[in-house]
Amino acid sequence: MGNKRKLIIIGIALSILIIVVVIFAFLIKISDQKSDSNSTSSVPNIYFTTLADGTKLNTSPKLKMSKQFEGLDITGIQVTAIIPTSTDEAKNSMIKGRTEILATITNNTTETLGGYGVNITFVDDKGNPISKSKAYVEIIELAPGESTQLNGGITENLVNAYDIKIEKAIND
């Protein structure tokens, strides 16, 4: 009878130990799932599509929205990038790509505006610059009601920008 009792006690002890281990593992798994849902995704958002000719076109709805700057309306914003396709082209140009920005600038005020340069910074969805580089663009003087095309570029692939920030360039 003594051996049977010892086996029963050992069996109960092992069962309790297994139950404790399973509960502990379950709690750790739940904790990991909560921390994963609170952390930011390591997969970046993709804000571009590749066209048939290899040109990359920005598709961010935020970037395409009309902007106001110093009384000027900036509309029809389009950002594209051309990436060197061959190894020789990339080596010779020392460029990882060229990003172009096009837009229409309209003066909808009653006074002449423009006549200065601006720096365009490409930013992520948190408003942080995605590069230290900025595109410099000259905005010509525009009479009331007049429009022109903003056309600038930068020798870097910044097509995956979420938005842009425009600031007046400082003259030294």
TIVO-2410 file (N, C-alpha, C; in nm, 3 decimals):
# residues 172
REC num residu      c1      c2      c3 atome chaine
REC   1      M   0.080  -0.118   0.000     N      A
REC   1      M   0.000   0.000   0.000    CA      A
REC   1      M   0.085   0.126   0.000     C      A
REC   2      G   0.200   0.122   0.062     N      A
REC   2      G   0.288   0.237   0.070    CA      A
REC   2      G   0.341   0.280  -0.065     C      A
REC   3      N   0.374   0.181  -0.153     N      A
REC   3      N   0.424   0.213  -0.286    CA      A
REC   3      N   0.316   0.276  -0.373     C      A
REC   4      K   0.193   0.223  -0.360     N      A
REC   4      K   0.082   0.277  -0.438    CA      A
REC   4      K   0.055   0.422  -0.399     C      A
REC   5      R   0.064   0.449  -0.270     N      A
REC   5      R   0.039   0.586  -0.221    CA      A
REC   5      R   0.147   0.682  -0.271     C      A
REC   6      K   0.273   0.635  -0.272     N      A
REC   6      K   0.383   0.718  -0.322    CA      A
REC   6      K   0.364   0.749  -0.471     C      A
REC   7      L   0.321   0.648  -0.548     N      A
REC   7      L   0.298   0.669  -0.691    CA      A
REC   7      L   0.185   0.769  -0.715     C      A
REC   8      I   0.081   0.761  -0.636     N      A
REC   8      I  -0.030   0.855  -0.649    CA      A
REC   8      I   0.017   0.997  -0.617     C      A
REC   9      I   0.094   1.013  -0.511     N      A
REC   9      I   0.145   1.145  -0.472    CA      A
REC   9      I   0.239   1.200  -0.579     C      A
REC  10      I   0.326   1.116  -0.632     N      A
REC  10      I   0.418   1.159  -0.739    CA      A
REC  10      I   0.337   1.198  -0.863     C      A
REC  11      G   0.234   1.119  -0.897     N      A
REC  11      G   0.147   1.149  -1.012    CA      A
REC  11      G   0.076   1.282  -0.995     C      A
REC  12      I   0.023   1.306  -0.875     N      A
REC  12      I  -0.044   1.434  -0.848    CA      A
REC  12      I   0.055   1.549  -0.855     C      A
REC  13      A   0.174   1.530  -0.800     N      A
REC  13      A   0.277   1.635  -0.802    CA      A
REC  13      A   0.318   1.667  -0.946     C      A
REC  14      L   0.338   1.562  -1.028     N      A
REC  14      L   0.374   1.584  -1.169    CA      A
REC  14      L   0.260   1.654  -1.244     C      A
REC  15      S   0.137   1.616  -1.217     N      A
REC  15      S   0.023   1.680  -1.281    CA      A
REC  15      S   0.016   1.828  -1.246     C      A
REC  16      I   0.037   1.860  -1.119     N      A
REC  16      I   0.036   2.001  -1.076    CA      A
REC  16      I   0.150   2.077  -1.142     C      A
REC  17      L   0.271   2.014  -1.149     N      A
REC  17      L   0.386   2.079  -1.213    CA      A
REC  17      L   0.358   2.106  -1.360     C      A
REC  18      I   0.298   2.010  -1.431     N      A
REC  18      I   0.266   2.028  -1.574    CA      A
REC  18      I   0.164   2.140  -1.591     C      A
REC  19      I   0.063   2.143  -1.505     N      A
REC  19      I  -0.039   2.248  -1.514    CA      A
REC  19      I   0.024   2.385  -1.491     C      A
REC  20      V   0.114   2.397  -1.392     N      A
REC  20      V   0.182   2.525  -1.364    CA      A
REC  20      V   0.267   2.568  -1.484     C      A
REC  21      V   0.341   2.474  -1.545     N      A
REC  21      V   0.425   2.507  -1.661    CA      A
REC  21      V   0.338   2.553  -1.778     C      A
REC  22      V   0.226   2.483  -1.803     N      A
REC  22      V   0.137   2.521  -1.913    CA      A
REC  22      V   0.078   2.660  -1.889     C      A
REC  23      I   0.034   2.688  -1.767     N      A
REC  23      I  -0.021   2.821  -1.735    CA      A
REC  23      I   0.085   2.927  -1.751     C      A
REC  24      F   0.207   2.901  -1.704     N      A
REC  24      F   0.317   2.997  -1.717    CA      A
REC  24      F   0.347   3.027  -1.864     C      A
REC  25      A   0.354   2.922  -1.947     N      A
REC  25      A   0.380   2.940  -2.090    CA      A
REC  25      A   0.268   3.020  -2.156     C      A
REC  26      F   0.143   2.993  -2.119     N      A
REC  26      F   0.028   3.064  -2.171    CA      A
REC  26      F   0.036   3.213  -2.137     C      A
REC  27      L   0.071   3.244  -2.013     N      A
REC  27      L   0.083   3.384  -1.970    CA      A
REC  27      L   0.194   3.456  -2.044     C      A
REC  28      I   0.305   3.389  -2.068     N      A
REC  28      I   0.415   3.451  -2.143    CA      A
REC  28      I   0.371   3.480  -2.286     C      A
REC  29      K   0.299   3.386  -2.347     N      A
REC  29      K   0.251   3.406  -2.485    CA      A
REC  29      K   0.156   3.526  -2.493     C      A
REC  30      I   0.065   3.538  -2.398     N      A
REC  30      I  -0.028   3.651  -2.395    CA      A
REC  30      I   0.048   3.782  -2.378     C      A
REC  31      S   0.149   3.782  -2.292     N      A
REC  31      S   0.230   3.901  -2.269    CA      A
REC  31      S   0.303   3.942  -2.397     C      A
REC  32      D   0.359   3.845  -2.469     N      A
REC  32      D   0.429   3.874  -2.595    CA      A
REC  32      D   0.334   3.932  -2.699     C      A
REC  33      Q   0.211   3.879  -2.708     N      A
REC  33      Q   0.114   3.930  -2.804    CA      A
REC  33      Q   0.076   4.073  -2.773     C      A
REC  34      K   0.060   4.107  -2.645     N      A
REC  34      K   0.027   4.244  -2.607    CA      A
REC  34      K   0.140   4.339  -2.642     C      A
REC  35      S   0.265   4.299  -2.617     N      A
REC  35      S   0.377   4.388  -2.647    CA      A
REC  35      S   0.396   4.403  -2.797     C      A
REC  36      D   0.366   4.296  -2.875     N      A
REC  36      D   0.374   4.307  -3.021    CA      A
REC  36      D   0.271   4.405  -3.074     C      A
REC  37      S   0.151   4.405  -3.018     N      A
REC  37      S   0.046   4.495  -3.067    CA      A
REC  37      S   0.074   4.639  -3.028     C      A
REC  38      N   0.151   4.662  -2.923     N      A
REC  38      N   0.184   4.798  -2.880    CA      A
REC  38      N   0.306   4.854  -2.952     C      A
REC  39      S   0.389   4.769  -3.010     N      A
REC  39      S   0.510   4.817  -3.077    CA      A
REC  39      S   0.476   4.859  -3.219     C      A
REC  40      T   0.561   4.945  -3.276     N      A
REC  40      T   0.538   4.989  -3.412    CA      A
REC  40      T   0.585   4.881  -3.508     C      A
REC  41      S   0.523   4.875  -3.620     N      A
REC  41      S   0.556   4.774  -3.719    CA      A
REC  41      S   0.692   4.805  -3.779     C      A
REC  42      S   0.771   4.701  -3.803     N      A
REC  42      S   0.901   4.721  -3.864    CA      A
REC  42      S   0.889   4.724  -4.016     C      A
REC  43      V   0.772   4.695  -4.069     N      A
REC  43      V   0.749   4.697  -4.212    CA      A
REC  43      V   0.707   4.839  -4.251     C      A
REC  44      P   0.788   4.907  -4.335     N      A
REC  44      P   0.753   5.044  -4.372    CA      A
REC  44      P   0.630   5.049  -4.462     C      A
REC  45      N   0.557   5.158  -4.454     N      A
REC  45      N   0.445   5.179  -4.545    CA      A
REC  45      N   0.499   5.205  -4.684     C      A
REC  46      I   0.431   5.157  -4.783     N      A
REC  46      I   0.473   5.177  -4.921    CA      A
REC  46      I   0.380   5.280  -4.983     C      A
REC  47      Y   0.439   5.392  -5.026     N      A
REC  47      Y   0.361   5.502  -5.084    CA      A
REC  47      Y   0.397   5.524  -5.230     C      A
REC  48      F   0.430   5.418  -5.303     N      A
REC  48      F   0.459   5.435  -5.444    CA      A
REC  48      F   0.422   5.308  -5.519     C      A
REC  49      T   0.410   5.325  -5.649     N      A
REC  49      T   0.387   5.212  -5.739    CA      A
REC  49      T   0.488   5.225  -5.852     C      A
REC  50      T   0.523   5.114  -5.913     N      A
REC  50      T   0.618   5.115  -6.023    CA      A
REC  50      T   0.542   5.107  -6.154     C      A
REC  51      L   0.569   5.203  -6.241     N      A
REC  51      L   0.502   5.209  -6.371    CA      A
REC  51      L   0.571   5.113  -6.469     C      A
REC  52      A   0.511   5.092  -6.585     N      A
REC  52      A   0.561   4.997  -6.685    CA      A
REC  52      A   0.704   5.030  -6.729     C      A
REC  53      D   0.740   5.158  -6.735     N      A
REC  53      D   0.874   5.195  -6.780    CA      A
REC  53      D   0.977   5.193  -6.667     C      A
REC  54      G   0.936   5.152  -6.546     N      A
REC  54      G   1.029   5.144  -6.433    CA      A
REC  54      G   1.027   5.267  -6.344     C      A
REC  55      T   0.962   5.373  -6.388     N      A
REC  55      T   0.950   5.494  -6.307    CA      A
REC  55      T   0.865   5.464  -6.185     C      A
REC  56      K   0.905   5.516  -6.071     N      A
REC  56      K   0.827   5.498  -5.949    CA      A
REC  56      K   0.743   5.624  -5.927     C      A
REC  57      L   0.613   5.605  -5.899     N      A
REC  57      L   0.519   5.716  -5.882    CA      A
REC  57      L   0.466   5.714  -5.740     C      A
REC  58      N   0.478   5.825  -5.669     N      A
REC  58      N   0.427   5.835  -5.532    CA      A
REC  58      N   0.276   5.829  -5.534     C      A
REC  59      T   0.218   5.751  -5.440     N      A
REC  59      T   0.073   5.735  -5.432    CA      A
REC  59      T   0.015   5.782  -5.299     C      A
REC  60      S   0.095   5.850  -5.218     N      A
REC  60      S   0.047   5.893  -5.086    CA      A
REC  60      S  -0.065   5.997  -5.102     C      A
REC  61      P  -0.181   5.969  -5.044     N      A
REC  61      P  -0.291   6.067  -5.054    CA      A
REC  61      P  -0.257   6.198  -4.982     C      A
REC  62      K  -0.179   6.192  -4.877     N      A
REC  62      K  -0.142   6.313  -4.803    CA      A
REC  62      K  -0.052   6.403  -4.888     C      A
REC  63      L   0.043   6.343  -4.958     N      A
REC  63      L   0.133   6.422  -5.041    CA      A
REC  63      L   0.059   6.490  -5.155     C      A
REC  64      K  -0.041   6.425  -5.209     N      A
REC  64      K  -0.114   6.479  -5.324    CA      A
REC  64      K  -0.212   6.590  -5.286     C      A
REC  65      M  -0.239   6.606  -5.157     N      A
REC  65      M  -0.333   6.710  -5.114    CA      A
REC  65      M  -0.279   6.849  -5.147     C      A
REC  66      S  -0.369   6.943  -5.178     N      A
REC  66      S  -0.329   7.081  -5.205    CA      A
REC  66      S  -0.262   7.140  -5.082     C      A
REC  67      K  -0.164   7.226  -5.106     N      A
REC  67      K  -0.090   7.291  -4.997    CA      A
REC  67      K  -0.100   7.443  -5.014     C      A
REC  68      Q  -0.090   7.513  -4.904     N      A
REC  68      Q  -0.084   7.659  -4.903    CA      A
REC  68      Q   0.055   7.698  -4.854     C      A
REC  69      F   0.119   7.790  -4.924     N      A
REC  69      F   0.249   7.837  -4.880    CA      A
REC  69      F   0.263   7.985  -4.913     C      A
REC  70      E   0.278   8.067  -4.809     N      A
REC  70      E   0.299   8.211  -4.827    CA      A
REC  70      E   0.191   8.272  -4.917     C      A
REC  71      G   0.067   8.225  -4.907     N      A
REC  71      G  -0.043   8.278  -4.986    CA      A
REC  71      G  -0.059   8.215  -5.123     C      A
REC  72      L   0.031   8.123  -5.159     N      A
REC  72      L   0.024   8.055  -5.287    CA      A
REC  72      L  -0.044   7.919  -5.271     C      A
REC  73      D  -0.125   7.882  -5.370     N      A
REC  73      D  -0.187   7.750  -5.370    CA      A
REC  73      D  -0.100   7.656  -5.452     C      A
REC  74      I  -0.065   7.543  -5.393     N      A
REC  74      I   0.016   7.442  -5.462    CA      A
REC  74      I  -0.073   7.320  -5.481     C      A
REC  75      T  -0.101   7.285  -5.607     N      A
REC  75      T  -0.193   7.177  -5.639    CA      A
REC  75      T  -0.131   7.081  -5.741     C      A
REC  76      G  -0.197   6.968  -5.760     N      A
REC  76      G  -0.152   6.872  -5.862    CA      A
REC  76      G  -0.012   6.820  -5.836     C      A
REC  77      I   0.021   6.800  -5.710     N      A
REC  77      I   0.157   6.758  -5.674    CA      A
REC  77      I   0.180   6.615  -5.721     C      A
REC  78      Q   0.292   6.596  -5.788     N      A
REC  78      Q   0.329   6.463  -5.837    CA      A
REC  78      Q   0.477   6.441  -5.809     C      A
REC  79      V   0.509   6.328  -5.746     N      A
REC  79      V   0.649   6.294  -5.716    CA      A
REC  79      V   0.680   6.162  -5.784     C      A
REC  80      T   0.789   6.160  -5.861     N      A
REC  80      T   0.834   6.040  -5.929    CA      A
REC  80      T   0.983   6.020  -5.902     C      A
REC  81      A   1.028   5.898  -5.922     N      A
REC  81      A   1.171   5.868  -5.910    CA      A
REC  81      A   1.212   5.776  -6.022     C      A
REC  82      I   1.329   5.803  -6.073     N      A
REC  82      I   1.389   5.718  -6.174    CA      A
REC  82      I   1.513   5.657  -6.109     C      A
REC  83      I   1.519   5.527  -6.109     N      A
REC  83      I   1.628   5.455  -6.046    CA      A
REC  83      I   1.716   5.397  -6.157     C      A
REC  84      P   1.850   5.413  -6.147     N      A
REC  84      P   1.936   5.354  -6.250    CA      A
REC  84      P   1.907   5.204  -6.262     C      A
REC  85      T   1.894   5.157  -6.387     N      A
REC  85      T   1.857   5.017  -6.409    CA      A
REC  85      T   1.976   4.925  -6.425     C      A
REC  86      S   2.088   4.977  -6.470     N      A
REC  86      S   2.204   4.890  -6.488    CA      A
REC  86      S   2.310   4.923  -6.383     C      A
REC  87      T   2.395   4.826  -6.357     N      A
REC  87      T   2.503   4.845  -6.260    CA      A
REC  87      T   2.597   4.954  -6.308     C      A
REC  88      D   2.630   4.955  -6.439     N      A
REC  88      D   2.720   5.057  -6.493    CA      A
REC  88      D   2.662   5.196  -6.476     C      A
REC  89      E   2.532   5.209  -6.504     N      A
REC  89      E   2.465   5.338  -6.490    CA      A
REC  89      E   2.472   5.386  -6.345     C      A
REC  90      A   2.450   5.296  -6.252     N      A
REC  90      A   2.455   5.333  -6.110    CA      A
REC  90      A   2.596   5.370  -6.069     C      A
REC  91      K   2.696   5.295  -6.115     N      A
REC  91      K   2.836   5.325  -6.080    CA      A
REC  91      K   2.879   5.459  -6.139     C      A
REC  92      N   2.846   5.480  -6.266     N      A
REC  92      N   2.890   5.602  -6.335    CA      A
REC  92      N   2.822   5.726  -6.280     C      A
REC  93      S   2.696   5.716  -6.242     N      A
REC  93      S   2.624   5.834  -6.197    CA      A
REC  93      S   2.641   5.858  -6.048     C      A
REC  94      M   2.682   5.754  -5.974     N      A
REC  94      M   2.696   5.766  -5.828    CA      A
REC  94      M   2.563   5.808  -5.765     C      A
REC  95      I   2.454   5.772  -5.831     N      A
REC  95      I   2.320   5.812  -5.786    CA      A
REC  95      I   2.241   5.687  -5.752     C      A
REC  96      K   2.168   5.693  -5.643     N      A
REC  96      K   2.078   5.584  -5.607    CA      A
REC  96      K   1.941   5.608  -5.667     C      A
REC  97      G   1.926   5.718  -5.737     N      A
REC  97      G   1.799   5.752  -5.800    CA      A
REC  97      G   1.786   5.902  -5.808     C      A
REC  98      R   1.687   5.947  -5.881     N      A
REC  98      R   1.657   6.090  -5.891    CA      A
REC  98      R   1.508   6.107  -5.870     C      A
REC  99      T   1.474   6.191  -5.771     N      A
REC  99      T   1.335   6.219  -5.740    CA      A
REC  99      T   1.297   6.353  -5.800     C      A
REC 100      E   1.185   6.355  -5.871     N      A
REC 100      E   1.134   6.477  -5.934    CA      A
REC 100      E   1.002   6.515  -5.867     C      A
REC 101      I   0.980   6.644  -5.848     N      A
REC 101      I   0.853   6.692  -5.795    CA      A
REC 101      I   0.798   6.795  -5.893     C      A
REC 102      L   0.672   6.777  -5.928     N      A
REC 102      L   0.601   6.869  -6.017    CA      A
REC 102      L   0.473   6.912  -5.948     C      A
REC 103      A   0.434   7.036  -5.968     N      A
REC 103      A   0.308   7.086  -5.912    CA      A
REC 103      A   0.271   7.214  -5.985     C      A
REC 104      T   0.149   7.258  -5.964     N      A
REC 104      T   0.104   7.386  -6.016    CA      A
REC 104      T   0.096   7.484  -5.899     C      A
REC 105      I   0.154   7.603  -5.919     N      A
REC 105      I   0.149   7.708  -5.817    CA      A
REC 105      I   0.061   7.820  -5.871     C      A
REC 106      T  -0.037   7.861  -5.793     N      A
REC 106      T  -0.129   7.966  -5.834    CA      A
REC 106      T  -0.136   8.073  -5.727     C      A
REC 107      N  -0.133   8.197  -5.771     N      A
REC 107      N  -0.148   8.311  -5.680    CA      A
REC 107      N  -0.295   8.353  -5.682     C      A
REC 108      N  -0.369   8.315  -5.581     N      A
REC 108      N  -0.511   8.350  -5.572    CA      A
REC 108      N  -0.535   8.470  -5.482     C      A
REC 109      T  -0.432   8.553  -5.464     N      A
REC 109      T  -0.446   8.673  -5.381    CA      A
REC 109      T  -0.458   8.795  -5.471     C      A
REC 110      T  -0.459   8.913  -5.410     N      A
REC 110      T  -0.469   9.038  -5.488    CA      A
REC 110      T  -0.335   9.109  -5.498     C      A
REC 111      E  -0.227   9.044  -5.454     N      A
REC 111      E  -0.094   9.106  -5.462    CA      A
REC 111      E   0.004   9.010  -5.530     C      A
REC 112      T   0.115   9.065  -5.579     N      A
REC 112      T   0.218   8.984  -5.642    CA      A
REC 112      T   0.295   8.908  -5.534     C      A
REC 113      L   0.312   8.778  -5.557     N      A
REC 113      L   0.382   8.692  -5.460    CA      A
REC 113      L   0.490   8.611  -5.531     C      A
REC 114      G   0.580   8.554  -5.453     N      A
REC 114      G   0.685   8.470  -5.508    CA      A
REC 114      G   0.814   8.548  -5.522     C      A
REC 115      G   0.900   8.501  -5.612     N      A
REC 115      G   1.030   8.566  -5.632    CA      A
REC 115      G   1.134   8.521  -5.531     C      A
REC 116      Y   1.129   8.397  -5.490     N      A
REC 116      Y   1.225   8.345  -5.392    CA      A
REC 116      Y   1.238   8.194  -5.408     C      A
REC 117      G   1.338   8.140  -5.343     N      A
REC 117      G   1.360   7.996  -5.345    CA      A
REC 117      G   1.298   7.929  -5.223     C      A
REC 118      V   1.263   7.802  -5.239     N      A
REC 118      V   1.211   7.723  -5.127    CA      A
REC 118      V   1.287   7.591  -5.119     C      A
REC 119      N   1.291   7.538  -4.999     N      A
REC 119      N   1.345   7.404  -4.976    CA      A
REC 119      N   1.227   7.310  -4.951     C      A
REC 120      I   1.228   7.197  -5.018     N      A
REC 120      I   1.123   7.097  -5.000    CA      A
REC 120      I   1.185   6.977  -4.929     C      A
REC 121      T   1.129   6.945  -4.815     N      A
REC 121      T   1.174   6.830  -4.736    CA      A
REC 121      T   1.072   6.719  -4.751     C      A
REC 122      F   1.118   6.600  -4.780     N      A
REC 122      F   1.032   6.483  -4.793    CA      A
REC 122      F   1.024   6.416  -4.656     C      A
REC 123      V   0.901   6.392  -4.606     N      A
REC 123      V   0.883   6.342  -4.470    CA      A
REC 123      V   0.803   6.212  -4.466     C      A
REC 124      D   0.816   6.140  -4.353     N      A
REC 124      D   0.741   6.016  -4.331    CA      A
REC 124      D   0.607   6.048  -4.267     C      A
REC 125      D   0.532   5.945  -4.231     N      A
REC 125      D   0.398   5.966  -4.177    CA      A
REC 125      D   0.396   6.026  -4.038     C      A
REC 126      K   0.512   6.042  -3.976     N      A
REC 126      K   0.520   6.109  -3.845    CA      A
REC 126      K   0.575   6.252  -3.859     C      A
REC 127      G   0.600   6.294  -3.983     N      A
REC 127      G   0.651   6.428  -4.008    CA      A
REC 127      G   0.801   6.440  -3.999     C      A
REC 128      N   0.871   6.328  -3.987     N      A
REC 128      N   1.017   6.329  -3.978    CA      A
REC 128      N   1.078   6.322  -4.117     C      A
REC 129      P   1.185   6.398  -4.142     N      A
REC 129      P   1.250   6.391  -4.273    CA      A
REC 129      P   1.300   6.250  -4.302     C      A
REC 130      I   1.283   6.205  -4.426     N      A
REC 130      I   1.333   6.073  -4.463    CA      A
REC 130      I   1.475   6.083  -4.519     C      A
REC 131      S   1.526   6.204  -4.530     N      A
REC 131      S   1.662   6.228  -4.576    CA      A
REC 131      S   1.708   6.363  -4.523     C      A
REC 132      K   1.838   6.380  -4.513     N      A
REC 132      K   1.893   6.511  -4.475    CA      A
REC 132      K   1.889   6.606  -4.594     C      A
REC 133      S   1.878   6.551  -4.714     N      A
REC 133      S   1.876   6.631  -4.836    CA      A
REC 133      S   1.740   6.696  -4.856     C      A
REC 134      K   1.743   6.814  -4.919     N      A
REC 134      K   1.620   6.887  -4.952    CA      A
REC 134      K   1.627   6.927  -5.099     C      A
REC 135      A   1.511   6.931  -5.161     N      A
REC 135      A   1.504   6.979  -5.299    CA      A
REC 135      A   1.489   7.130  -5.295     C      A
REC 136      Y   1.572   7.202  -5.372     N      A
REC 136      Y   1.563   7.347  -5.381    CA      A
REC 136      Y   1.488   7.383  -5.509     C      A
REC 137      V   1.389   7.473  -5.496     N      A
REC 137      V   1.308   7.514  -5.611    CA      A
REC 137      V   1.290   7.665  -5.606     C      A
REC 138      E   1.302   7.729  -5.722     N      A
REC 138      E   1.275   7.873  -5.734    CA      A
REC 138      E   1.128   7.894  -5.767     C      A
REC 139      I   1.063   7.982  -5.693     N      A
REC 139      I   0.925   8.022  -5.725    CA      A
REC 139      I   0.932   8.163  -5.784     C      A
REC 140      I   0.895   8.174  -5.911     N      A
REC 140      I   0.902   8.305  -5.976    CA      A
REC 140      I   0.791   8.395  -5.921     C      A
REC 141      E   0.807   8.526  -5.945     N      A
REC 141      E   0.701   8.619  -5.903    CA      A
REC 141      E   0.576   8.592  -5.984     C      A
REC 142      L   0.464   8.588  -5.912     N      A
REC 142      L   0.335   8.562  -5.977    CA      A
REC 142      L   0.241   8.678  -5.947     C      A
REC 143      A   0.185   8.734  -6.053     N      A
REC 143      A   0.084   8.839  -6.038    CA      A
REC 143      A  -0.045   8.776  -5.989     C      A
REC 144      P  -0.137   8.855  -5.936     N      A
REC 144      P  -0.265   8.799  -5.892    CA      A
REC 144      P  -0.332   8.717  -6.002     C      A
REC 145      G  -0.375   8.595  -5.967     N      A
REC 145      G  -0.442   8.508  -6.062    CA      A
REC 145      G  -0.349   8.429  -6.153     C      A
REC 146      E  -0.221   8.456  -6.148     N      A
REC 146      E  -0.125   8.389  -6.237    CA      A
REC 146      E  -0.082   8.253  -6.179     C      A
REC 147      S  -0.052   8.159  -6.270     N      A
REC 147      S  -0.006   8.026  -6.231    CA      A
REC 147      S   0.124   7.993  -6.303     C      A
REC 148      T   0.200   7.902  -6.245     N      A
REC 148      T   0.321   7.850  -6.308    CA      A
REC 148      T   0.343   7.708  -6.258     C      A
REC 149      Q   0.441   7.643  -6.315     N      A
REC 149      Q   0.470   7.506  -6.273    CA      A
REC 149      Q   0.590   7.506  -6.180     C      A
REC 150      L   0.575   7.436  -6.068     N      A
REC 150      L   0.687   7.410  -5.978    CA      A
REC 150      L   0.754   7.285  -6.032     C      A
REC 151      N   0.884   7.290  -6.050     N      A
REC 151      N   0.956   7.177  -6.106    CA      A
REC 151      N   1.090   7.169  -6.036     C      A
REC 152      G   1.111   7.061  -5.959     N      A
REC 152      G   1.237   7.046  -5.889    CA      A
REC 152      G   1.277   6.900  -5.881     C      A
REC 153      G   1.399   6.879  -5.840     N      A
REC 153      G   1.447   6.742  -5.828    CA      A
REC 153      G   1.562   6.732  -5.731     C      A
REC 154      I   1.591   6.610  -5.696     N      A
REC 154      I   1.700   6.582  -5.604    CA      A
REC 154      I   1.759   6.446  -5.642     C      A
REC 155      T   1.891   6.436  -5.637     N      A
REC 155      T   1.957   6.312  -5.676    CA      A
REC 155      T   1.961   6.213  -5.560     C      A
REC 156      E   1.842   6.168  -5.526     N      A
REC 156      E   1.824   6.068  -5.422    CA      A
REC 156      E   1.684   6.009  -5.441     C      A
REC 157      N   1.667   5.884  -5.404     N      A
REC 157      N   1.537   5.820  -5.418    CA      A
REC 157      N   1.453   5.849  -5.293     C      A
REC 158      L   1.362   5.945  -5.304     N      A
REC 158      L   1.274   5.984  -5.193    CA      A
REC 158      L   1.128   5.965  -5.229     C      A
REC 159      V   1.100   5.880  -5.326     N      A
REC 159      V   0.964   5.862  -5.378    CA      A
REC 159      V   0.869   5.802  -5.275     C      A
REC 160      N   0.919   5.739  -5.171     N      A
REC 160      N   0.831   5.676  -5.072    CA      A
REC 160      N   0.789   5.774  -4.962     C      A
REC 161      A   0.800   5.902  -4.987     N      A
REC 161      A   0.760   6.003  -4.887    CA      A
REC 161      A   0.610   5.999  -4.864     C      A
REC 162      Y   0.570   6.028  -4.741     N      A
REC 162      Y   0.429   6.038  -4.706    CA      A
REC 162      Y   0.377   6.178  -4.739     C      A
REC 163      D   0.464   6.279  -4.722     N      A
REC 163      D   0.425   6.417  -4.746    CA      A
REC 163      D   0.550   6.501  -4.768     C      A
REC 164      I   0.529   6.630  -4.791     N      A
REC 164      I   0.640   6.724  -4.805    CA      A
REC 164      I   0.618   6.841  -4.710     C      A
REC 165      K   0.729   6.904  -4.674     N      A
REC 165      K   0.725   7.030  -4.600    CA      A
REC 165      K   0.798   7.132  -4.686     C      A
REC 166      I   0.738   7.250  -4.696     N      A
REC 166      I   0.796   7.356  -4.779    CA      A
REC 166      I   0.834   7.470  -4.687     C      A
REC 167      E   0.956   7.519  -4.703     N      A
REC 167      E   1.002   7.634  -4.624    CA      A
REC 167      E   1.084   7.727  -4.712     C      A
REC 168      K   1.074   7.854  -4.685     N      A
REC 168      K   1.147   7.954  -4.761    CA      A
REC 168      K   1.297   7.932  -4.741     C      A
REC 169      A   1.372   7.935  -4.848     N      A
REC 169      A   1.518   7.919  -4.840    CA      A
REC 169      A   1.578   8.046  -4.782     C      A
REC 170      I   1.676   8.029  -4.699     N      A
REC 170      I   1.744   8.142  -4.636    CA      A
REC 170      I   1.858   8.187  -4.725     C      A
REC 171      N   1.858   8.315  -4.760     N      A
REC 171      N   1.968   8.370  -4.840    CA      A
REC 171      N   2.084   8.406  -4.750     C      A
REC 172      D   2.203   8.361  -4.789     N      A
REC 172      D   2.322   8.395  -4.709    CA      A
REC 172      D   2.386   8.522  -4.757     C      A
***
